[in-house]
């Protein structure tokens, strides 16, 4: 009787079904943690990093503003102090000076990141390079284009600009310099690997700046003569919208070309 029980127990343990039941282990529970907001965290970190670096390098922020102020200050001395003549040339003069001031700071947009290797890290990041590049351009506009737009009405007083055109001047420059930063960043990305890319950068982006310059100066001129400015501002807004949609992808492609060859 005892041997029969042992035999039955051995036979049940040696059978394939009994072996599977004995060796079956509970599956470990795996919890997947999805990091929410990864892209926004990376964009915010890029914004904070670039703002901190530019605040430490105050010269790169102040140089365009000082250049803008010097150009506007020297023109009345060189041409004529006649208020009527200055009021006629003021829209174009302010816009050309602001355009050149914004162009002055574009060469350093990606240069420091290229020198210290941070640009390669951006290319290897899991987040889209276009979004991170847009964050860098936004910092450039906040610390260069926006101060130029806020500073322009004060310099317009020196050029006898009519008081009713100050708001249009600031708004047109705010829209226009954002487009200039986005367009200029494409050229800066293409020339970041060149030792002396400043001249080539100017040749690349200045032809693309012409539509923004025409409608920006036209908006201020229309405000001076009393015509409607909504059409000019609408076109500046449309140019900015087109630049926001297309420029980040062009910047990302240009950076990959410059880094990878």
Secondary structure, 3 states (H helix, E strand, C coil): CHHHHHHHHHHHHHCHHHHHHHHCCCCCCCCCCCCCCHHHHHHHHHHHHHHHHHHHCHHHHHHHHHHHHHHHHHHHHHCCCCHHHHHHHHHHHHHHHHHHHHHHCCCCCCHHHHHHCHHHHHHHCCCCHHHHHHHHHHHHHHHHHHHHHHHHHHHHHHCCCCHHHHHHHHHHHHHHHHHHHHHHHHHHHHCCCCCCCHHHHHHHHHHHHHHHHHHHHHHHHHHHHCCCCHHHHHHHHHHHHHHHHHHHHHHHHHHHHHHHC
